[in-house]
Amino acid sequence: MMGLGRFRASSSAPLLLVVVLALLGVVLGGDIVHEDDEAPKQPGCSNNFVLVKVQTWVNNSEDDEFVGVGARFGHMIVSKEKYANRTRISLADPPDCCTVPKKKVAGDVLLVHRGKCRFTTKARVAEAAGASAILIINNRKELYKMVCDQNETDLNIKIHAVMLPQDAGVSLEKIITHGDSVAVQLYSPDRPVVDTAEVFLWLMAVGTILCASYWSAWTAREAYIEQEKLLKDGPDDVLTIEATGTSGIVDINTTSAILFVVIASCFLILLYKLMSFWFVEILVVLFCIGGVEGLQTCLVALLSRWFRHAGESFVKVPFFGAVSYLTLAVSPFCIAFAVIWAVYRRVSFAWIGQDILGIALIITVLQIVRVPNLKVGTVLLSCAFLYDIFWVFVSKRWFHESVMIVVARGDKTDEDGVPMLLKIPRMFDPWGGYSIIGFGDILLPGLLIAFALRYDWAAKKNLRAGYFLWSMVAYGSGLLITYVALNLMDGHGQPALLYIVPFTLGTFLTLGWKRGELRNLWTKGDPERVCLHMQAAE
């Protein structure tokens, strides 16, 4: 990443880190294993797979609620809680329920172990013993969809069959073994057709790019006005300004764009191999450092409009150089905000703090890191497109699981995923959980969209004749299609860039080609700068 250019000394480390970590973002689905997706439906084995709530009562007191998945065979699970019966649960004997139990169970729910025989065999044996339902404990913590073999017959199974993750099944088994009375209630509430959390998350992502693009374009315009003023004093001043570059701005080149993805891939493998509680704690600390930098930059930019004198007065600080008084005043608040979030990040409302830090960080990066032309933007997004597809789908061939999803989900830790995500709780979904989007799914397309607005302003184009409006529409459409695909492909993790990049980049390239401006966009990327050079040469 040495080819990226010049960072401000006070922000290089956290911003460089965040740009790399941004590629870890991916829109996720559930954690249901899909090894059986191609199994055909047949009479008696044609149920749709549904998540099942398993509410437990221990000694007549309401206890934990677990989540399982219904089988393709057996009786359908009711959707309303009021229609679900509370039934006593007992352990199967033998535990695998592959042979006739030693005693009748008289309507109980049987808790059995996976293995040694087919799922349908277990269900038929349990039904013959008088069970009203069967809960099968998986041998892994993921949920596995139970199907029927193609050559099976006699599939008229009339009891419920549900798979439980390993940790839930073991927990229930221990309680029953200790002699407590356990009852369960099985039901599968319907999810809302439209997830309001995804709507707000869509607005959040689009709004973040919108704000960052206007800030980036405004900064570029101010720099151009400053250059014009210096131009009146003589060409030598202009050449001096261009030689030194705009303070704090990083122009990515083609090599950096490729190295960006290579380094991010290496870092992703490192996370996958070393993922643990302590490693996630390190990621949280790094996220807080970047979040403090982003929040501080955004607040200083906003407050400097009202406290101009404090923003333009500087004092030397060891290790940081010249720092404005306004920055010194804002920094304690930003640090305290990040520390409070880190300490209380597991509480229900902590997503608010994570989103504030994340949005501020993304906006700051988009204001500082820039693509100079369409060529660099195309290389960057194309590499990110292939990166997302490879680490979500293709990596399963070598690692036997999706590396991207495992890392983003925070497997092997007690954390609910890595912190490089924006998320909103599904408040009206009976299943709860969060709708999430990775930083990379906003930041990387945002670099191209911010370039579009800077180009439009430099070329004095209105919204309709420019590229920014259509790029924003394309991004919003691509993100919308991502969420549609996520809901249609039940439980599959979806790389958002798979849909966003073709929409955004394809729209930009098509418009540039139709308007005859593709060559200038591809190589120069700044019509006003060309004019400025010509004037300076004269």
VEXDREN-2710 file (C-alpha; in Angstrom, 1 decimal):
% VEXDREN-2710
k/r/px/py/pz
1/MET/0.0/0.0/0.0
2/MET/3.0/2.3/-0.2
3/GLY/1.8/3.6/-3.5
4/LEU/-1.3/5.3/-2.2
5/GLY/0.3/8.7/-1.7
6/ARG/0.6/11.1/1.1
7/PHE/-1.6/10.9/4.2
8/ARG/-1.7/13.5/6.9
9/ALA/0.7/12.4/9.6
10/SER/-2.0/12.3/12.3
11/SER/-4.4/10.1/10.4
12/SER/-2.4/7.7/8.2
13/ALA/-2.4/4.6/10.4
14/PRO/-6.1/4.4/11.2
15/LEU/-7.3/5.4/7.7
16/LEU/-5.0/2.9/6.0
17/LEU/-6.1/0.2/8.3
18/VAL/-9.8/1.0/7.8
19/VAL/-9.5/1.0/4.0
20/VAL/-8.0/-2.5/4.2
21/LEU/-10.6/-3.7/6.8
22/ALA/-13.4/-2.2/4.7
23/LEU/-13.1/-5.1/2.2
24/LEU/-14.1/-7.5/5.0
25/GLY/-17.7/-6.2/4.8
26/VAL/-20.4/-8.4/3.3
27/VAL/-24.1/-8.6/3.5
28/LEU/-24.9/-11.8/5.4
29/GLY/-27.6/-14.3/5.5
30/GLY/-28.3/-16.9/8.2
31/ASP/-26.2/-19.8/9.4
32/ILE/-28.1/-22.7/7.9
33/VAL/-25.9/-25.3/6.1
34/HIS/-27.0/-25.8/2.5
35/GLU/-25.4/-29.1/1.6
36/ASP/-28.8/-30.5/0.7
37/ASP/-30.2/-27.7/-1.4
38/GLU/-30.3/-29.9/-4.5
39/ALA/-32.3/-32.7/-2.9
40/PRO/-35.6/-33.0/-4.9
41/LYS/-39.0/-32.8/-3.4
42/GLN/-41.2/-35.9/-3.5
43/PRO/-44.6/-36.9/-2.0
44/GLY/-44.4/-36.8/1.8
45/CYS/-41.2/-34.9/1.6
46/SER/-42.1/-31.5/0.2
47/ASN/-42.2/-29.1/3.1
48/ASN/-40.6/-25.7/2.8
49/PHE/-37.7/-25.2/5.2
50/VAL/-38.7/-22.9/8.1
51/LEU/-37.0/-21.7/11.2
52/VAL/-38.7/-23.0/14.3
53/LYS/-38.9/-21.3/17.7
54/VAL/-38.4/-23.8/20.5
55/GLN/-39.6/-22.1/23.7
56/THR/-38.7/-24.1/26.8
57/TRP/-40.2/-24.4/30.3
58/VAL/-38.2/-25.8/33.2
59/ASN/-40.3/-27.0/36.2
60/ASN/-43.2/-24.9/34.8
61/SER/-41.1/-21.7/34.6
62/GLU/-40.4/-20.1/31.3
63/ASP/-36.8/-20.6/30.3
64/ASP/-34.6/-20.2/27.2
65/GLU/-35.8/-20.0/23.7
66/PHE/-33.9/-21.8/21.0
67/VAL/-34.1/-21.7/17.2
68/GLY/-34.2/-24.9/15.0
69/VAL/-35.1/-25.7/11.4
70/GLY/-38.0/-27.8/10.3
71/ALA/-37.5/-30.8/8.1
72/ARG/-38.8/-31.3/4.6
73/PHE/-40.8/-34.2/5.9
74/GLY/-43.3/-34.5/8.7
75/HIS/-46.2/-32.4/9.9
76/MET/-46.0/-28.6/9.2
77/ILE/-45.1/-26.4/12.2
78/VAL/-47.9/-23.9/13.2
79/SER/-47.1/-20.3/12.7
80/LYS/-49.1/-18.8/15.6
81/GLU/-47.9/-19.2/19.2
82/LYS/-51.4/-19.5/20.5
83/TYR/-52.0/-22.7/18.4
84/ALA/-48.8/-24.4/19.6
85/ASN/-49.1/-27.0/22.4
86/ARG/-46.8/-27.1/25.3
87/THR/-45.5/-30.6/25.5
88/ARG/-43.2/-32.5/27.8
89/ILE/-39.8/-33.4/26.4
90/SER/-37.9/-36.6/27.2
91/LEU/-34.7/-38.3/26.1
92/ALA/-34.7/-41.0/23.5
93/ASP/-33.5/-44.5/24.6
94/PRO/-31.5/-45.4/22.7
95/PRO/-30.2/-41.8/22.2
96/ASP/-30.0/-42.1/18.3
97/CYS/-33.6/-43.3/18.0
98/CYS/-32.6/-45.7/15.2
99/THR/-34.3/-48.7/16.9
100/VAL/-37.6/-49.1/18.7
101/PRO/-37.5/-47.2/22.1
102/LYS/-37.5/-49.4/25.2
103/LYS/-40.7/-47.7/26.4
104/LYS/-43.7/-45.7/25.0
105/VAL/-43.5/-42.0/25.4
106/ALA/-47.2/-41.1/25.2
107/GLY/-47.2/-37.9/23.3
108/ASP/-43.9/-36.5/24.5
109/VAL/-41.4/-34.7/22.3
110/LEU/-38.3/-36.9/21.9
111/LEU/-34.8/-35.4/22.1
112/VAL/-32.5/-37.6/20.0
113/HIS/-28.9/-37.5/18.7
114/ARG/-28.0/-37.2/15.0
115/GLY/-26.2/-40.2/13.4
116/LYS/-26.3/-43.9/12.6
117/CYS/-29.5/-43.8/10.5
118/ARG/-31.6/-41.6/8.3
119/PHE/-33.6/-38.7/9.6
120/THR/-36.8/-40.2/8.3
121/THR/-36.0/-43.5/10.1
122/LYS/-35.7/-41.6/13.4
123/ALA/-39.0/-39.8/12.8
124/ARG/-40.8/-43.1/11.9
125/VAL/-39.4/-44.8/15.0
126/ALA/-40.4/-41.9/17.3
127/GLU/-43.9/-41.8/15.8
128/ALA/-44.4/-45.5/16.3
129/ALA/-43.4/-45.0/20.0
130/GLY/-46.1/-42.4/20.4
131/ALA/-44.0/-39.2/20.2
132/SER/-45.7/-36.0/19.1
133/ALA/-42.5/-34.5/17.7
134/ILE/-38.8/-35.2/17.4
135/LEU/-35.9/-32.8/18.1
136/ILE/-32.7/-33.9/16.6
137/ILE/-29.4/-32.5/18.0
138/ASN/-27.0/-31.7/15.3
139/ASN/-23.3/-32.6/15.7
140/ARG/-22.3/-29.0/14.8
141/LYS/-23.4/-25.6/16.0
142/GLU/-24.9/-24.8/12.6
143/LEU/-28.4/-25.8/11.5
144/TYR/-28.7/-28.6/8.9
145/LYS/-31.7/-29.0/6.6
146/MET/-33.1/-32.5/6.9
147/VAL/-34.3/-34.1/3.6
148/CYS/-35.2/-37.5/2.3
149/ASP/-33.2/-39.9/0.1
150/GLN/-34.4/-40.2/-3.5
151/ASN/-35.1/-43.9/-3.2
152/GLU/-37.2/-43.6/0.1
153/THR/-40.8/-44.6/0.2
154/ASP/-43.4/-44.7/3.0
155/LEU/-42.9/-41.0/3.8
156/ASN/-46.3/-40.4/5.4
157/ILE/-44.8/-39.0/8.6
158/LYS/-47.3/-37.1/10.8
159/ILE/-45.2/-35.7/13.6
160/HIS/-43.0/-32.6/13.7
161/ALA/-39.3/-33.0/13.0
162/VAL/-36.9/-30.2/14.0
163/MET/-33.1/-29.9/13.9
164/LEU/-31.5/-28.1/16.8
165/PRO/-27.9/-26.7/16.9
166/GLN/-25.5/-28.6/19.0
167/ASP/-25.2/-26.1/21.9
168/ALA/-29.0/-25.9/22.3
169/GLY/-29.5/-29.6/22.2
170/VAL/-26.7/-30.3/24.7
171/SER/-28.2/-27.6/27.0
172/LEU/-31.6/-29.3/27.0
173/GLU/-30.1/-32.7/27.5
174/LYS/-28.2/-31.6/30.6
175/ILE/-31.3/-30.1/32.2
176/ILE/-33.3/-33.3/31.6
177/THR/-30.5/-35.5/32.9
178/HIS/-30.4/-33.5/36.1
179/GLY/-34.0/-34.6/36.7
180/ASP/-35.8/-31.4/35.9
181/SER/-39.2/-31.4/34.1
182/VAL/-38.8/-29.7/30.7
183/ALA/-41.6/-28.8/28.3
184/VAL/-41.3/-27.2/24.8
185/GLN/-43.5/-25.3/22.5
186/LEU/-42.8/-25.4/18.7
187/TYR/-44.0/-22.7/16.3
188/SER/-42.7/-20.9/13.3
189/PRO/-43.9/-17.2/13.1
190/ASP/-44.0/-15.6/9.6
191/ARG/-41.5/-13.0/8.8
192/PRO/-42.8/-9.6/7.5
193/VAL/-42.7/-9.2/3.7
194/VAL/-40.7/-6.0/3.9
195/ASP/-37.9/-5.8/6.5
196/THR/-38.1/-2.2/7.8
197/ALA/-34.5/-2.5/9.1
198/GLU/-33.3/-3.1/5.5
199/VAL/-35.1/0.0/4.4
200/PHE/-33.4/2.1/7.0
201/LEU/-30.1/0.5/6.3
202/TRP/-30.5/1.2/2.6
203/LEU/-31.2/4.9/3.4
204/MET/-28.2/4.9/5.7
205/ALA/-25.8/3.6/3.1
206/VAL/-27.1/5.9/0.3
207/GLY/-27.1/8.9/2.7
208/THR/-23.5/8.2/3.8
209/ILE/-22.3/8.2/0.2
210/LEU/-24.4/11.3/-0.6
211/CYS/-22.9/13.3/2.3
212/ALA/-19.3/12.1/1.7
213/SER/-19.5/12.9/-2.1
214/TYR/-20.7/16.5/-1.5
215/TRP/-18.0/17.0/1.1
216/SER/-15.4/15.6/-1.3
217/ALA/-16.6/17.8/-4.2
218/TRP/-16.8/20.9/-2.0
219/THR/-13.3/20.4/-0.8
220/ALA/-12.1/20.0/-4.4
221/ARG/-14.0/23.1/-5.4
222/GLU/-12.3/25.1/-2.6
223/ALA/-8.9/23.8/-3.7
224/TYR/-9.6/24.8/-7.3
225/ILE/-10.7/28.3/-6.3
226/GLU/-7.5/28.7/-4.3
227/GLN/-5.5/27.6/-7.4
228/GLU/-7.3/30.1/-9.5
229/LYS/-6.4/32.9/-7.1
230/LEU/-2.8/31.8/-7.2
231/LEU/-2.9/31.6/-11.0
232/LYS/-3.5/35.4/-11.1
233/ASP/-0.2/35.8/-9.2
234/GLY/1.8/33.8/-11.7
235/PRO/2.2/30.2/-13.2
236/ASP/5.1/29.4/-10.9
237/ASP/2.8/29.5/-7.8
238/VAL/0.4/27.1/-9.6
239/LEU/3.2/24.6/-10.4
240/THR/4.4/24.8/-6.8
241/ILE/0.9/23.9/-5.5
242/GLU/0.5/21.0/-7.9
243/ALA/4.0/19.7/-7.0
244/THR/3.1/19.6/-3.3
245/GLY/-0.4/18.3/-3.8
246/THR/-3.5/19.0/-1.8
247/SER/-2.9/18.6/1.9
248/GLY/-4.3/15.4/3.3
249/ILE/-5.7/14.1/0.0
250/VAL/-4.7/10.6/-1.3
251/ASP/-5.0/9.8/-5.0
252/ILE/-5.1/6.0/-5.5
253/ASN/-3.3/4.7/-8.6
254/THR/-3.8/1.4/-10.5
255/THR/-1.0/-0.5/-8.7
256/SER/-2.4/0.6/-5.3
257/ALA/-5.9/-0.6/-6.3
258/ILE/-4.6/-4.1/-7.1
259/LEU/-2.4/-4.2/-4.0
260/PHE/-5.4/-3.0/-1.9
261/VAL/-7.2/-6.3/-2.7
262/VAL/-4.2/-8.5/-2.3
263/ILE/-3.3/-7.1/1.1
264/ALA/-7.0/-7.3/2.2
265/SER/-7.0/-11.0/1.1
266/CYS/-4.0/-11.7/3.2
267/PHE/-5.5/-9.9/6.1
268/LEU/-8.7/-11.9/5.7
269/ILE/-6.9/-15.2/5.8
270/LEU/-5.0/-14.0/8.9
271/LEU/-8.3/-13.2/10.6
272/TYR/-9.8/-16.6/9.6
273/LYS/-6.8/-18.5/11.0
274/LEU/-6.4/-16.5/14.2
275/MET/-10.0/-15.7/14.9
276/SER/-10.5/-15.9/18.6
277/PHE/-11.9/-13.8/21.5
278/TRP/-8.7/-11.8/21.9
279/PHE/-8.3/-11.2/18.2
280/VAL/-11.7/-9.7/18.0
281/GLU/-10.8/-7.5/21.0
282/ILE/-7.9/-6.2/18.9
283/LEU/-10.2/-5.5/16.0
284/VAL/-12.5/-3.6/18.4
285/VAL/-9.6/-1.4/19.5
286/LEU/-8.5/-0.7/16.0
287/PHE/-12.1/0.1/15.0
288/CYS/-12.3/2.5/17.9
289/ILE/-9.0/4.2/16.8
290/GLY/-10.4/4.7/13.3
291/GLY/-13.8/5.7/14.7
292/VAL/-12.3/8.4/16.9
293/GLU/-10.3/9.8/13.9
294/GLY/-13.4/9.8/11.7
295/LEU/-15.7/11.3/14.3
296/GLN/-13.2/14.0/15.2
297/THR/-12.7/14.9/11.6
298/CYS/-16.4/15.2/10.9
299/LEU/-17.1/17.2/14.0
300/VAL/-14.2/19.6/13.5
301/ALA/-15.4/20.2/9.9
302/LEU/-18.9/21.0/11.1
303/LEU/-18.0/23.1/14.1
304/SER/-15.4/25.1/12.3
305/ARG/-18.2/27.0/10.5
306/TRP/-19.2/28.5/13.9
307/PHE/-15.8/28.4/15.7
308/ARG/-13.6/29.6/12.8
309/HIS/-11.0/31.2/15.1
310/ALA/-10.5/28.0/17.2
311/GLY/-10.3/26.0/14.0
312/GLU/-7.6/28.2/12.5
313/SER/-5.5/28.5/15.7
314/PHE/-2.9/25.8/16.2
315/VAL/-0.7/24.5/19.0
316/LYS/2.2/22.0/18.7
317/VAL/1.5/18.6/20.3
318/PRO/4.2/15.9/20.7
319/PHE/3.9/13.1/18.2
320/PHE/1.0/14.9/16.4
321/GLY/2.5/18.1/15.3
322/ALA/0.3/21.2/14.8
323/VAL/-3.2/20.6/16.1
324/SER/-6.0/23.2/16.2
325/TYR/-7.6/24.2/19.4
326/LEU/-11.0/23.0/18.1
327/THR/-9.5/19.5/17.5
328/LEU/-8.2/19.5/21.1
329/ALA/-11.6/20.5/22.4
330/VAL/-13.4/17.8/20.4
331/SER/-11.0/14.9/20.8
332/PRO/-11.9/14.0/24.5
333/PHE/-15.5/13.7/23.5
334/CYS/-14.7/11.4/20.6
335/ILE/-12.4/9.2/22.7
336/ALA/-15.0/8.9/25.5
337/PHE/-17.7/8.1/22.9
338/ALA/-15.6/5.2/21.4
339/VAL/-14.6/3.9/24.8
340/ILE/-18.2/3.8/26.1
341/TRP/-19.2/2.0/23.0
342/ALA/-16.4/-0.6/23.3
343/VAL/-17.3/-1.3/27.0
344/TYR/-21.0/-1.6/26.4
345/ARG/-21.0/-2.9/22.8
346/ARG/-22.9/-6.1/23.8
347/VAL/-26.0/-4.2/25.1
348/SER/-29.1/-4.0/22.9
349/PHE/-28.7/-0.3/21.9
350/ALA/-24.9/-0.4/21.2
351/TRP/-25.6/-0.6/17.5
352/ILE/-26.3/3.1/17.5
353/GLY/-22.8/3.9/18.7
354/GLN/-21.2/1.5/16.2
355/ASP/-23.2/3.0/13.3
356/ILE/-22.2/6.6/14.3
357/LEU/-18.5/5.7/14.5
358/GLY/-18.7/3.7/11.3
359/ILE/-20.5/6.4/9.3
360/ALA/-18.1/9.1/10.5
361/LEU/-15.2/6.9/9.5
362/ILE/-16.5/6.1/6.0
363/ILE/-17.3/9.8/5.3
364/THR/-13.8/10.8/6.4
365/VAL/-12.1/8.1/4.3
366/LEU/-14.2/9.1/1.2
367/GLN/-13.2/12.7/1.7
368/ILE/-9.5/11.9/2.0
369/VAL/-9.0/8.9/-0.3
370/ARG/-9.9/9.6/-4.0
371/VAL/-9.8/7.9/-7.4
372/PRO/-8.3/10.3/-9.9
373/ASN/-10.0/8.9/-13.0
374/LEU/-12.3/6.2/-14.2
375/LYS/-9.5/3.8/-15.0
376/VAL/-8.4/3.5/-11.4
377/GLY/-12.0/3.3/-10.2
378/THR/-12.7/0.5/-12.7
379/VAL/-9.7/-1.5/-11.6
380/LEU/-10.5/-1.0/-7.9
381/LEU/-14.1/-2.0/-8.2
382/SER/-13.4/-4.9/-10.5
383/CYS/-10.8/-6.3/-8.1
384/ALA/-13.2/-5.8/-5.2
385/PHE/-16.0/-7.5/-7.2
386/LEU/-13.8/-10.6/-7.8
387/TYR/-12.6/-10.5/-4.2
388/ASP/-16.1/-10.6/-2.8
389/ILE/-17.2/-13.5/-5.0
390/PHE/-14.0/-15.5/-4.3
391/TRP/-14.1/-15.2/-0.5
392/VAL/-17.8/-15.7/-0.2
393/PHE/-18.4/-18.6/-2.7
394/VAL/-15.2/-20.0/-4.2
395/SER/-13.3/-20.2/-0.9
396/LYS/-15.6/-23.0/0.2
397/ARG/-13.7/-25.4/-2.1
398/TRP/-10.4/-25.0/-0.3
399/PHE/-11.6/-24.1/3.3
400/HIS/-14.8/-26.1/3.3
401/GLU/-16.7/-23.0/4.4
402/SER/-17.1/-19.4/3.3
403/VAL/-14.1/-17.6/4.7
404/MET/-15.8/-14.2/4.4
405/ILE/-18.9/-15.2/6.2
406/VAL/-17.1/-17.0/9.0
407/VAL/-14.9/-13.9/9.7
408/ALA/-17.8/-11.4/9.4
409/ARG/-20.0/-13.6/11.6
410/GLY/-17.3/-13.8/14.3
411/ASP/-17.3/-17.6/14.5
412/LYS/-15.1/-19.1/17.2
413/THR/-15.8/-16.1/19.4
414/ASP/-18.5/-14.8/21.7
415/GLU/-18.9/-11.7/19.6
416/ASP/-21.8/-11.0/17.3
417/GLY/-19.6/-10.4/14.2
418/VAL/-16.7/-8.1/13.6
419/PRO/-17.2/-4.4/14.2
420/MET/-16.6/-3.3/10.6
421/LEU/-20.3/-3.3/9.9
422/LEU/-23.3/-1.0/10.0
423/LYS/-26.3/-2.7/11.5
424/ILE/-29.9/-2.0/12.5
425/PRO/-32.1/-4.4/14.6
426/ARG/-35.1/-6.0/13.0
427/MET/-37.6/-4.4/15.3
428/PHE/-40.8/-5.8/13.7
429/ASP/-39.4/-9.2/12.9
430/PRO/-40.5/-11.9/15.4
431/TRP/-37.1/-13.6/14.8
432/GLY/-35.1/-10.5/15.8
433/GLY/-31.5/-10.2/14.7
434/TYR/-29.9/-7.5/12.7
435/SER/-29.8/-6.3/9.1
436/ILE/-26.2/-5.5/8.3
437/ILE/-23.9/-4.1/5.6
438/GLY/-20.1/-4.1/5.4
439/PHE/-18.0/-1.0/5.2
440/GLY/-16.6/-2.1/1.9
441/ASP/-20.1/-2.2/0.3
442/ILE/-20.4/1.5/1.0
443/LEU/-16.8/2.7/0.8
444/LEU/-15.6/1.2/-2.4
445/PRO/-18.6/2.2/-4.7
446/GLY/-18.5/5.6/-2.8
447/LEU/-15.1/6.3/-4.1
448/LEU/-16.4/6.1/-7.7
449/ILE/-19.6/8.1/-6.9
450/ALA/-17.6/10.9/-5.2
451/PHE/-15.4/11.0/-8.3
452/ALA/-18.5/11.4/-10.4
453/LEU/-19.7/14.5/-8.4
454/ARG/-16.2/16.1/-8.5
455/TYR/-16.1/15.6/-12.2
456/ASP/-19.6/17.0/-12.7
457/TRP/-18.8/20.1/-10.7
458/ALA/-15.5/20.6/-12.5
459/ALA/-17.2/20.2/-15.9
460/LYS/-20.1/22.5/-14.7
461/LYS/-22.7/19.8/-15.5
462/ASN/-26.2/19.8/-14.0
463/LEU/-27.5/16.7/-12.3
464/ARG/-29.3/15.3/-15.3
465/ALA/-26.4/15.9/-17.7
466/GLY/-23.8/14.7/-15.2
467/TYR/-22.8/11.3/-13.8
468/PHE/-23.4/11.7/-10.1
469/LEU/-27.2/11.4/-10.1
470/TRP/-27.2/8.3/-12.3
471/SER/-24.4/6.7/-10.3
472/MET/-26.4/7.2/-7.1
473/VAL/-29.5/5.7/-8.6
474/ALA/-27.4/2.7/-9.9
475/TYR/-25.9/2.2/-6.4
476/GLY/-29.3/2.4/-4.7
477/SER/-30.7/-0.1/-7.3
478/GLY/-27.8/-2.5/-6.8
479/LEU/-28.1/-2.4/-3.1
480/LEU/-31.8/-3.0/-3.3
481/ILE/-31.3/-6.0/-5.6
482/THR/-28.8/-7.3/-3.0
483/TYR/-31.5/-7.3/-0.3
484/VAL/-34.0/-8.9/-2.6
485/ALA/-31.5/-11.7/-3.5
486/LEU/-30.7/-12.1/0.2
487/ASN/-34.4/-12.7/1.0
488/LEU/-35.0/-15.0/-2.0
489/MET/-31.9/-17.1/-1.3
490/ASP/-33.0/-18.2/2.1
491/GLY/-30.0/-18.4/4.5
492/HIS/-27.3/-17.8/1.8
493/GLY/-24.7/-15.1/2.5
494/GLN/-24.7/-12.6/-0.4
495/PRO/-21.7/-10.5/-1.5
496/ALA/-23.2/-7.1/-2.0
497/LEU/-20.6/-6.0/-4.5
498/LEU/-21.7/-8.8/-6.8
499/TYR/-24.8/-6.7/-7.5
500/ILE/-23.6/-3.1/-6.7
501/VAL/-20.5/-3.1/-8.9
502/PRO/-22.2/-4.1/-12.2
503/PHE/-24.9/-1.5/-11.6
504/THR/-22.7/1.4/-10.6
505/LEU/-19.7/0.8/-12.8
506/GLY/-21.8/-0.3/-15.8
507/THR/-23.9/2.8/-15.6
508/PHE/-20.9/5.1/-15.4
509/LEU/-19.1/3.4/-18.4
510/THR/-22.2/3.3/-20.5
511/LEU/-23.0/7.0/-20.0
512/GLY/-19.4/8.0/-20.7
513/TRP/-19.4/6.0/-23.9
514/LYS/-22.7/7.4/-25.1
515/ARG/-21.7/11.0/-24.4
516/GLY/-18.3/10.6/-26.0
517/GLU/-16.5/11.5/-22.8
518/LEU/-15.2/8.1/-21.9
519/ARG/-11.6/8.8/-23.0
520/ASN/-11.4/11.9/-20.9
521/LEU/-13.0/10.2/-17.9
522/TRP/-10.7/7.2/-18.3
523/THR/-7.4/9.0/-18.3
524/LYS/-7.7/12.6/-17.1
525/GLY/-10.8/12.7/-14.9
526/ASP/-10.7/16.4/-14.4
527/PRO/-11.7/18.8/-17.2
528/GLU/-11.0/21.9/-15.2
529/ARG/-7.5/20.8/-14.4
530/VAL/-6.8/20.5/-18.1
531/CYS/-7.9/24.1/-18.7
532/LEU/-5.8/25.2/-15.8
533/HIS/-2.7/23.6/-17.2
534/MET/-3.3/25.3/-20.6
535/GLN/-3.6/28.7/-18.9
536/ALA/-0.5/28.1/-16.9
537/ALA/1.5/27.1/-20.0
538/GLU/0.5/30.4/-21.7
END
